[in-house]
């Protein structure tokens, strides 16, 4: 069975409210979006009708998602919620619904299916590197350890 795993942008775009498909999300994303349409309890209705399932990704998938994000250089741009969505995508082998470019890059590097909601999605997939524009050295962090210049990042396309 194919699973649709939703991040917060999918909820804000109304994906689960205009679809009859069953969806999954993580407790961290649920905490972030539970206020949506609170007056009508739309999220509660999705849960009551079993169209939305909340599932915590396992530790192994979370570790794999974190390692993949570190490998692509996207980890600093990803929240705990984002990592949990990628981890659930790994565990359930489902389609991730997200407009987040960092989630998309990590997911595509892992070979996961990802669908954008309100954007065209990413076209270039690769690995981000951080470098000092003054010293021309690759580094990690936000500031050059040699000269103190703010680091920039560049995508090395795969």
C-alpha positions as a Markdown table, in Angstrom:
| # | Residue | x | y | z |
|---|---|---|---|---|
| 1 | Unk | 0.0 | 0.0 | 0.0 |
| 2 | Unk | 1.3 | 3.5 | -0.8 |
| 3 | Unk | 1.2 | 6.0 | 2.0 |
| 4 | Unk | 1.1 | 9.8 | 1.6 |
| 5 | Unk | 3.2 | 11.4 | 4.3 |
| 6 | Unk | 2.3 | 15.0 | 5.0 |
| 7 | Unk | 4.5 | 17.8 | 6.3 |
| 8 | Unk | 3.0 | 21.1 | 7.6 |
| 9 | Unk | 3.0 | 22.7 | 4.2 |
| 10 | Unk | 0.6 | 20.0 | 2.9 |
| 11 | Unk | -1.8 | 20.8 | 5.7 |
| 12 | Unk | -1.6 | 24.6 | 5.1 |
| 13 | Unk | -2.3 | 23.9 | 1.4 |
| 14 | Unk | -5.4 | 21.9 | 2.4 |
| 15 | Unk | -4.2 | 18.5 | 0.9 |
| 16 | Unk | -5.9 | 16.2 | 3.5 |
| 17 | Unk | -9.1 | 18.3 | 3.5 |
| 18 | Unk | -9.8 | 18.0 | -0.3 |
| 19 | Unk | -8.6 | 14.4 | -0.7 |
| 20 | Unk | -10.3 | 11.1 | 0.2 |
| 21 | Unk | -6.9 | 9.4 | 0.5 |
| 22 | Unk | -5.6 | 8.2 | 3.8 |
| 23 | Unk | -2.6 | 10.2 | 5.0 |
| 24 | Unk | 0.1 | 9.9 | 7.6 |
| 25 | Unk | 2.0 | 12.5 | 9.6 |
| 26 | Unk | 4.2 | 12.6 | 12.7 |
| 27 | Unk | 3.4 | 13.7 | 16.2 |
| 28 | Unk | 5.8 | 16.7 | 15.8 |
| 29 | Unk | 4.0 | 17.9 | 12.6 |
| 30 | Unk | 0.6 | 17.3 | 14.3 |
| 31 | Unk | 1.6 | 19.5 | 17.2 |
| 32 | Unk | 2.7 | 22.2 | 14.6 |
| 33 | Unk | -0.6 | 22.1 | 12.6 |
| 34 | Unk | -3.3 | 21.2 | 15.2 |
| 35 | Unk | -4.6 | 24.8 | 15.3 |
| 36 | Unk | -5.7 | 24.6 | 11.6 |
| 37 | Unk | -9.4 | 25.2 | 11.2 |
| 38 | Unk | -9.8 | 24.7 | 15.0 |
| 39 | Unk | -13.3 | 26.2 | 15.0 |
| 40 | Unk | -14.5 | 23.4 | 12.7 |
| 41 | Unk | -12.2 | 20.7 | 14.2 |
| 42 | Unk | -11.1 | 19.6 | 10.8 |
| 43 | Unk | -8.0 | 17.8 | 12.0 |
| 44 | Unk | -10.2 | 16.0 | 14.6 |
| 45 | Unk | -12.6 | 14.9 | 11.8 |
| 46 | Unk | -9.7 | 13.5 | 9.8 |
| 47 | Unk | -8.5 | 11.5 | 12.8 |
| 48 | Unk | -12.1 | 10.3 | 13.7 |
| 49 | Unk | -12.7 | 9.1 | 10.1 |
| 50 | Unk | -9.3 | 7.4 | 9.9 |
| 51 | Unk | -8.2 | 9.5 | 7.0 |
| 52 | Unk | -5.3 | 10.9 | 9.0 |
| 53 | Unk | -3.0 | 8.7 | 11.0 |
| 54 | Unk | -0.3 | 9.9 | 13.4 |
| 55 | Unk | 2.8 | 7.7 | 13.6 |
| 56 | Unk | 6.2 | 8.2 | 15.3 |
| 57 | Unk | 9.0 | 7.1 | 13.0 |
| 58 | Unk | 11.3 | 4.5 | 14.5 |
| 59 | Unk | 14.8 | 5.3 | 15.7 |
| 60 | Unk | 16.6 | 3.6 | 12.9 |
| 61 | Unk | 14.7 | 5.6 | 10.2 |
| 62 | Unk | 15.2 | 8.8 | 12.2 |
| 63 | Unk | 18.9 | 8.1 | 12.3 |
| 64 | Unk | 19.0 | 7.3 | 8.6 |
| 65 | Unk | 17.1 | 10.6 | 7.8 |
| 66 | Unk | 19.5 | 12.6 | 10.0 |
| 67 | Unk | 22.6 | 11.0 | 8.4 |
| 68 | Unk | 21.2 | 11.6 | 4.9 |
| 69 | Unk | 20.5 | 15.3 | 5.7 |
| 70 | Unk | 24.0 | 15.6 | 7.1 |
| 71 | Unk | 25.4 | 14.0 | 3.9 |
| 72 | Unk | 23.5 | 16.4 | 1.6 |
| 73 | Unk | 24.4 | 19.4 | 3.7 |
| 74 | Unk | 20.7 | 20.1 | 4.4 |
| 75 | Unk | 20.7 | 19.3 | 8.1 |
| 76 | Unk | 21.0 | 23.0 | 9.3 |
| 77 | Unk | 17.9 | 23.9 | 7.3 |
| 78 | Unk | 15.8 | 21.1 | 8.6 |
| 79 | Unk | 13.6 | 21.2 | 11.7 |
| 80 | Unk | 12.9 | 18.2 | 13.9 |
| 81 | Unk | 9.5 | 18.0 | 12.2 |
| 82 | Unk | 11.2 | 17.9 | 8.8 |
| 83 | Unk | 13.5 | 15.1 | 9.9 |
| 84 | Unk | 10.5 | 13.2 | 11.3 |
| 85 | Unk | 8.7 | 13.4 | 7.9 |
| 86 | Unk | 11.7 | 12.1 | 6.0 |
| 87 | Unk | 12.1 | 9.3 | 8.6 |
| 88 | Unk | 8.5 | 8.3 | 8.2 |
| 89 | Unk | 8.9 | 8.3 | 4.4 |
| 90 | Unk | 11.9 | 6.0 | 4.8 |
| 91 | Unk | 10.1 | 3.7 | 7.2 |
| 92 | Unk | 6.8 | 3.5 | 5.3 |
| 93 | Unk | 8.3 | 3.8 | 1.8 |
| 94 | Unk | 5.6 | 6.3 | 1.1 |
| 95 | Unk | 5.2 | 9.5 | -0.9 |
| 96 | Unk | 6.2 | 12.6 | 0.9 |
| 97 | Unk | 4.0 | 15.6 | 0.2 |
| 98 | Unk | 6.0 | 18.8 | 0.9 |
| 99 | Unk | 7.0 | 22.1 | -0.6 |
| 100 | Unk | 10.2 | 22.3 | 1.5 |
| 101 | Unk | 13.2 | 22.3 | -0.8 |
| 102 | Unk | 15.6 | 20.8 | 1.9 |
| 103 | Unk | 13.1 | 17.9 | 2.6 |
| 104 | Unk | 12.9 | 17.4 | -1.2 |
| 105 | Unk | 16.6 | 17.3 | -1.7 |
| 106 | Unk | 17.2 | 14.8 | 1.1 |
| 107 | Unk | 14.2 | 12.6 | 0.0 |
| 108 | Unk | 15.3 | 12.6 | -3.6 |
| 109 | Unk | 18.9 | 11.7 | -2.6 |
| 110 | Unk | 17.4 | 8.7 | -0.7 |
| 111 | Unk | 15.3 | 7.7 | -3.7 |
| 112 | Unk | 12.0 | 8.5 | -2.0 |
| 113 | Unk | 9.0 | 9.8 | -4.0 |
| 114 | Unk | 8.2 | 13.4 | -3.2 |
| 115 | Unk | 5.4 | 15.6 | -4.5 |
| 116 | Unk | 5.2 | 19.4 | -4.2 |
| 117 | Unk | 1.9 | 21.1 | -3.3 |
| 118 | Unk | 2.1 | 24.8 | -4.2 |
| 119 | Unk | 5.4 | 24.9 | -5.9 |
| 120 | Unk | 7.0 | 23.2 | -8.9 |
| 121 | Unk | 9.4 | 21.4 | -6.7 |
| 122 | Unk | 13.1 | 21.2 | -7.0 |
| 123 | Unk | 14.8 | 20.5 | -10.3 |
| 124 | Unk | 18.4 | 20.1 | -9.1 |
| 125 | Unk | 19.3 | 17.4 | -6.6 |
| 126 | Unk | 22.7 | 17.3 | -5.0 |
| 127 | Unk | 24.9 | 17.9 | -2.0 |
| 128 | Unk | 25.4 | 21.3 | -0.3 |
| 129 | Unk | 28.9 | 22.4 | 0.5 |
| 130 | Unk | 29.8 | 25.4 | 2.7 |
| 131 | Unk | 32.8 | 27.5 | 1.7 |
| 132 | Unk | 34.5 | 30.7 | 2.5 |
| 133 | Unk | 34.2 | 33.2 | -0.4 |
| 134 | Unk | 37.5 | 34.9 | 0.8 |
| 135 | Unk | 39.7 | 31.9 | 1.5 |
| 136 | Unk | 38.0 | 29.5 | -1.0 |
| 137 | Unk | 38.1 | 26.7 | 1.6 |
| 138 | Unk | 35.4 | 24.2 | 2.4 |
| 139 | Unk | 34.2 | 24.3 | 5.9 |
| 140 | Unk | 31.3 | 23.7 | 8.2 |
| 141 | Unk | 29.5 | 26.2 | 10.3 |
| 142 | Unk | 28.5 | 29.7 | 9.7 |
| 143 | Unk | 31.8 | 31.6 | 9.8 |
| 144 | Unk | 35.2 | 30.9 | 8.4 |
| 145 | Unk | 37.6 | 29.5 | 11.0 |
| 146 | Unk | 40.6 | 31.2 | 9.2 |
| 147 | Unk | 39.4 | 34.7 | 8.4 |
| 148 | Unk | 36.0 | 35.1 | 10.0 |
| 149 | Unk | 34.1 | 35.7 | 6.8 |
| 150 | Unk | 30.5 | 34.5 | 6.6 |
| 151 | Unk | 30.4 | 31.1 | 4.8 |
| 152 | Unk | 28.3 | 30.6 | 1.7 |
| 153 | Unk | 26.8 | 27.4 | 0.4 |
| 154 | Unk | 26.7 | 25.9 | -3.0 |
| 155 | Unk | 24.8 | 22.9 | -4.4 |
| 156 | Unk | 27.0 | 20.3 | -6.1 |
| 157 | Unk | 24.6 | 18.7 | -8.5 |
| 158 | Unk | 24.5 | 14.9 | -8.7 |
